Amino acid sequence: MSGSRERFFATVRHERPDRVPLDLWARPEVMRQLRQHLGTDDVDEALGIDFGHAGVSSRFPEFEARAAEPKDGDWPGSGGRYIWHDERTFEDAWGIVQRVGKDGKLCEWVSGPLVDASDPDEFDFPDISTLGEPERIAPRVARLKEADKVVLGGATMPFKQAWYLRGLENWLCDMVANRPFAEKLYDKIYAYQTERAVRAARASVDVVTVVGDIAMNERLMFPPAVFRALDKPRLAEMVRRVREVNPDVLFFYHCDGNMSEVMDDFIEVGFNLINPIQPECMDPDEVKRRWGDQITMWGTISIRTTLPLGTPESVRAEVQDRIRRCGHNGGLVIASANVIMYDTPVENVVAMYEAAREFRWDDA
């Protein structure tokens, strides 16, 4: 039987592993249910998860000195230090304001520091001194590797950070009609996120992750030509700089929706792993047919239908069919096609991982 690292790297080489690698991305409520259901605090070990995370974080001491003590909760970002405008509205160290929903489950964007700006220099953009040094995460990377985990860590997709700072509608307009503003802001963000990725590579992570959506259900949020003009050359420079540190590091991109229009572009600049291949937006069979010899697909199990609405039997059927059709020559990591939500039956979550672990190629 192979270990996690051997299994994963065989998969990336498009060799058939002993079993498909497994990843887990779930809400806190789901993790609590899993711990109770499985009778263990080590959910990753019980489910057979092959990955660990060790990203380079940012520190803002002056902001943290003014911020309130962390608040518990299940909403994204809970446990962080923020300035609270009211009981549900908070501001982070970047000046981005969000509001926690009344049910305490999700957050909505409210405002950013560049919403009314005419020049990106109106925002005092943090410099790379706020980033943690590689030495801070290197011991964790080493421990994860000693535990036979594949280690991930990386950066935020600059498109996402830009619209959080500027507002989505403003930023989409900037990309098309206010190109000097867009170029200037992107230069700042890409410099910061590229350095973050470089530091992750210096800490010896196996996979540099770039996370942030640029697509909707059917297409990109903006024309592919705009991506090729603004993002593609800067992503290529990010990949180049990181691979100067470690030529063997792999690049992972997370984008919800249908990013087919620019899949070739991501491959061309050096991305190896694409997540999460939402089956409602991108047909996994089509992705495998068109790009399966160039990328590893990561995710693919529906969080809209199969996991929340199915039965353990239907979950097992989707997982094993996906492995049979898309993992026959490697190039597949099984995971949910986004974070597993709090209304998902825990039995379905467990069935997903059991089905993947139990799959045998001689049964295919």
C-alpha positions in Angstrom: 0.0 0.0 0.0 1.3 3.4 -0.9 1.6 6.4 1.5 0.0 9.8 0.9 3.0 11.4 -0.8 3.8 8.5 -3.1 0.1 8.2 -4.0 -0.2 11.9 -4.8 2.9 12.2 -6.9 2.1 9.1 -8.8 -1.4 10.6 -9.5 0.2 13.9 -10.8 2.5 11.9 -13.1 -0.7 10.3 -14.5 0.1 6.9 -13.1 -2.6 4.8 -11.5 -2.1 5.0 -7.7 -3.1 2.4 -5.2 -6.2 4.6 -4.5 -7.2 8.1 -5.5 -5.8 10.8 -3.2 -8.4 12.4 -0.9 -8.9 16.0 0.4 -11.4 17.5 2.8 -12.9 21.0 2.9 -15.8 21.3 5.3 -17.6 23.8 7.4 -16.9 23.9 11.2 -20.4 22.4 11.8 -19.6 19.5 9.5 -16.2 18.9 11.2 -17.9 18.7 14.6 -20.4 16.2 13.3 -17.6 14.2 11.8 -15.7 14.1 15.1 -18.8 12.9 16.9 -19.8 10.4 14.2 -16.3 8.9 13.8 -15.5 9.0 17.6 -12.2 10.7 17.1 -10.7 14.2 16.9 -8.4 13.1 14.1 -10.9 13.3 11.3 -8.2 13.4 8.6 -6.7 10.1 9.7 -10.1 8.5 10.0 -11.1 9.5 6.5 -7.8 8.9 4.8 -7.0 12.6 3.9 -3.6 12.9 2.2 -3.0 16.6 2.5 -1.9 19.2 5.1 -1.7 23.0 5.0 1.0 25.5 5.9 0.5 28.8 4.4 2.4 32.1 4.9 0.2 34.5 6.9 0.2 38.2 7.3 0.8 40.1 10.5 -0.4 43.6 11.2 0.7 44.5 14.8 -0.5 48.1 14.8 -4.0 47.0 13.6 -4.1 44.1 16.0 -3.3 46.4 18.9 -6.5 48.4 18.1 -8.7 45.4 17.2 -11.1 43.7 19.5 -10.5 40.2 21.0 -11.5 37.4 18.7 -15.1 36.2 18.6 -16.1 32.6 18.3 -18.5 31.4 15.6 -18.9 29.4 12.5 -18.8 32.3 10.0 -15.8 32.6 7.7 -13.0 34.5 9.5 -14.3 33.8 13.0 -11.5 33.8 15.5 -9.7 36.7 13.9 -8.9 40.1 15.2 -11.2 42.9 13.8 -12.5 46.3 14.4 -16.3 45.9 15.0 -18.6 48.6 13.6 -21.6 47.0 15.2 -22.4 43.6 16.6 -22.4 42.0 13.1 -20.2 44.3 11.0 -16.4 44.1 11.1 -13.4 45.6 9.4 -10.2 43.7 8.8 -6.6 44.9 8.6 -7.0 45.7 4.9 -9.9 48.0 5.6 -12.4 45.6 4.1 -15.8 45.7 5.8 -18.0 42.6 6.0 -21.2 41.7 7.8 -22.1 38.4 9.5 -25.5 37.1 8.5 -28.3 37.0 11.1 -27.9 33.2 11.4 -24.2 33.5 12.1 -23.3 31.2 9.2 -22.0 33.4 6.3 -20.6 36.9 5.6 -21.4 39.5 3.0 -19.0 42.1 1.6 -20.0 45.7 2.6 -17.2 48.0 1.5 -13.5 48.4 0.8 -10.9 51.1 1.2 -10.7 51.8 -2.6 -14.5 52.0 -3.3 -14.4 55.8 -4.0 -10.7 56.1 -4.9 -9.4 57.7 -8.1 -5.9 56.3 -7.6 -4.8 53.0 -5.9 -2.2 55.1 -4.0 -5.1 56.5 -1.9 -4.9 53.2 0.1 -1.8 52.6 2.2 -1.1 49.2 0.8 0.7 46.8 3.2 4.3 46.0 2.1 5.9 42.6 2.2 7.2 43.2 5.7 3.8 42.2 6.9 4.3 38.7 5.5 5.6 35.9 7.7 9.1 34.6 7.1 9.5 31.1 5.6 11.3 30.0 8.8 8.0 30.5 10.7 6.2 27.8 8.8 9.1 25.5 7.8 8.8 23.4 11.0 5.2 22.7 10.4 6.0 21.8 6.7 8.6 19.4 8.0 6.2 17.8 10.5 3.6 17.3 7.9 6.0 15.7 5.5 7.3 13.5 8.3 3.7 12.4 8.8 3.6 11.6 5.1 1.3 14.4 4.1 1.4 16.4 0.9 1.9 20.1 2.0 -0.1 23.0 0.5 0.3 26.7 1.0 0.2 29.7 -1.2 -1.6 32.9 -2.2 -4.9 34.6 -2.8 -5.9 35.1 -6.4 -5.3 38.9 -7.0 -8.7 39.3 -8.8 -10.4 38.4 -5.6 -8.3 40.7 -3.4 -8.8 43.6 -5.9 -12.6 43.4 -5.9 -12.7 43.1 -2.1 -10.6 46.4 -1.9 -12.5 48.1 -4.8 -15.9 46.6 -4.9 -16.9 44.0 -7.6 -18.7 46.3 -10.0 -16.1 49.0 -9.7 -13.3 46.5 -10.3 -15.0 44.8 -13.3 -15.4 48.3 -14.9 -11.8 49.2 -14.1 -10.5 46.1 -15.8 -12.3 47.1 -19.1 -12.5 50.9 -19.0 -10.1 52.2 -16.4 -7.0 50.2 -17.4 -4.3 52.5 -15.8 -6.1 52.1 -12.4 -6.4 48.4 -12.9 -2.8 47.9 -13.9 -1.5 50.0 -11.0 -3.6 48.1 -8.4 -2.8 44.8 -9.9 1.0 45.5 -9.8 0.7 46.1 -6.0 -1.4 43.0 -5.3 0.5 40.7 -7.6 3.8 41.8 -6.0 2.4 41.0 -2.5 0.8 37.7 -3.4 3.8 36.6 -5.5 6.1 37.2 -2.5 3.7 35.2 -0.4 3.9 32.3 -2.8 7.7 32.5 -3.0 8.0 32.4 0.8 5.8 29.3 0.8 8.1 27.7 -1.7 11.1 28.6 0.4 9.5 26.9 3.3 9.4 23.7 1.1 5.7 23.3 0.5 4.9 20.7 -2.2 2.0 22.6 -3.8 1.6 26.4 -4.1 -2.1 27.2 -4.1 -3.7 30.2 -5.7 -7.3 30.6 -4.5 -10.0 32.9 -5.8 -12.9 32.8 -8.2 -12.9 34.4 -11.6 -15.9 32.5 -13.1 -19.7 32.2 -12.8 -21.7 29.1 -13.5 -21.4 29.3 -17.3 -18.4 31.6 -18.1 -15.8 34.0 -16.7 -16.9 37.1 -14.9 -15.1 39.2 -17.5 -13.9 38.6 -21.1 -11.0 36.1 -21.6 -9.1 38.8 -23.5 -9.0 40.9 -20.3 -7.7 37.9 -18.3 -5.0 37.5 -20.9 -4.0 41.1 -20.8 -4.0 41.6 -17.1 -3.7 38.4 -15.2 -2.0 35.9 -17.4 1.4 37.7 -17.7 1.4 38.4 -13.9 0.5 34.8 -13.1 3.3 33.6 -15.4 5.8 35.8 -13.5 4.5 34.4 -10.2 5.1 30.9 -11.4 8.5 31.8 -12.8 9.7 33.4 -9.5 8.4 30.5 -7.4 10.1 27.9 -9.6 13.4 29.8 -9.3 13.2 28.7 -5.7 11.9 25.2 -6.3 11.6 24.0 -9.9 9.6 21.0 -8.8 6.9 22.8 -6.9 3.4 22.2 -8.3 0.8 25.0 -8.9 -2.9 24.6 -7.8 -5.7 27.0 -8.8 -9.1 27.1 -7.2 -11.9 28.7 -9.1 -15.6 28.0 -8.7 -17.8 28.0 -11.8 -16.8 27.4 -15.4 -13.3 28.5 -16.2 -13.0 26.5 -19.4 -12.4 29.7 -21.5 -9.0 30.1 -19.8 -8.0 26.6 -18.9 -5.4 26.5 -21.7 -4.0 29.8 -20.4 -3.5 28.4 -16.9 -1.9 25.3 -18.3 0.4 27.4 -20.5 1.7 29.5 -17.6 2.4 26.3 -15.5 -0.6 25.3 -13.4 -0.8 21.6 -12.7 -3.8 21.1 -10.5 -7.3 22.6 -11.1 -10.0 22.7 -8.3 -12.9 22.2 -7.7 -14.4 21.2 -11.2 -18.0 21.8 -10.1 -20.0 19.2 -12.0 -22.9 21.6 -12.5 -20.6 24.0 -14.2 -17.9 21.9 -15.9 -18.5 18.4 -17.0 -15.8 16.3 -15.4 -15.8 13.9 -18.3 -15.2 16.7 -20.8 -12.5 18.2 -18.6 -10.8 14.8 -18.5 -11.1 14.4 -22.3 -9.8 17.9 -23.2 -7.2 18.5 -20.5 -6.8 15.3 -18.6 -3.3 14.6 -19.9 -2.0 18.0 -18.7 -3.7 18.6 -15.4 -4.8 16.8 -12.2 -8.5 17.4 -11.5 -9.2 18.1 -7.8 -12.7 17.9 -6.4 -15.7 17.0 -8.7 -18.2 15.7 -6.1 -21.3 17.9 -6.1 -22.1 19.9 -3.0 -25.4 21.1 -4.6 -27.1 17.8 -5.2 -25.2 14.6 -4.4 -23.8 15.4 -0.9 -26.6 17.4 0.6 -29.6 15.8 -1.1 -28.4 12.3 -2.0 -28.2 9.1 0.0 -25.0 7.3 1.1 -25.6 4.9 -1.8 -25.9 7.7 -4.4 -22.8 9.3 -3.0 -20.9 6.1 -3.4 -22.1 5.7 -6.9 -21.0 9.2 -8.0 -17.6 8.8 -6.3 -16.9 5.5 -7.8 -18.1 6.4 -11.3 -16.0 9.6 -11.1 -12.9 7.5 -10.3 -13.6 5.0 -13.0 -14.1 7.6 -15.7 -11.7 10.3 -14.6 -9.0 8.6 -12.6 -8.2 5.5 -14.6 -4.8 6.9 -15.5 -4.2 9.1 -12.5 -4.9 12.9 -12.7 -7.7 12.9 -10.1 -8.0 13.9 -6.4 -11.4 13.2 -4.9 -12.9 16.0 -2.8 -16.1 18.0 -2.6 -16.6 20.6 -5.3 -16.3 23.4 -2.7 -16.7 23.5 1.0 -19.1 20.9 2.4 -22.0 22.9 3.9 -23.7 22.6 7.3 -26.9 21.0 5.9 -25.0 18.0 4.5 -25.8 14.6 6.2 -22.7 13.4 8.0 -23.4 9.9 6.6 -23.1 11.2 3.1 -19.7 12.8 3.9 -18.4 9.5 5.3 -19.7 7.6 2.4 -17.7 9.8 0.0 -14.4 8.8 1.6 -15.3 5.2 2.2 -16.3 4.8 -1.5 -13.0 6.2 -2.6 -10.9 4.1 -0.3 -12.8 0.9 -1.1 -12.7 1.4 -4.9 -10.7 -1.3 -6.6 -9.5 -1.1 -10.2 -10.2 -4.7 -10.9 -13.9 -4.0 -10.1 -14.0 -1.2 -12.8 
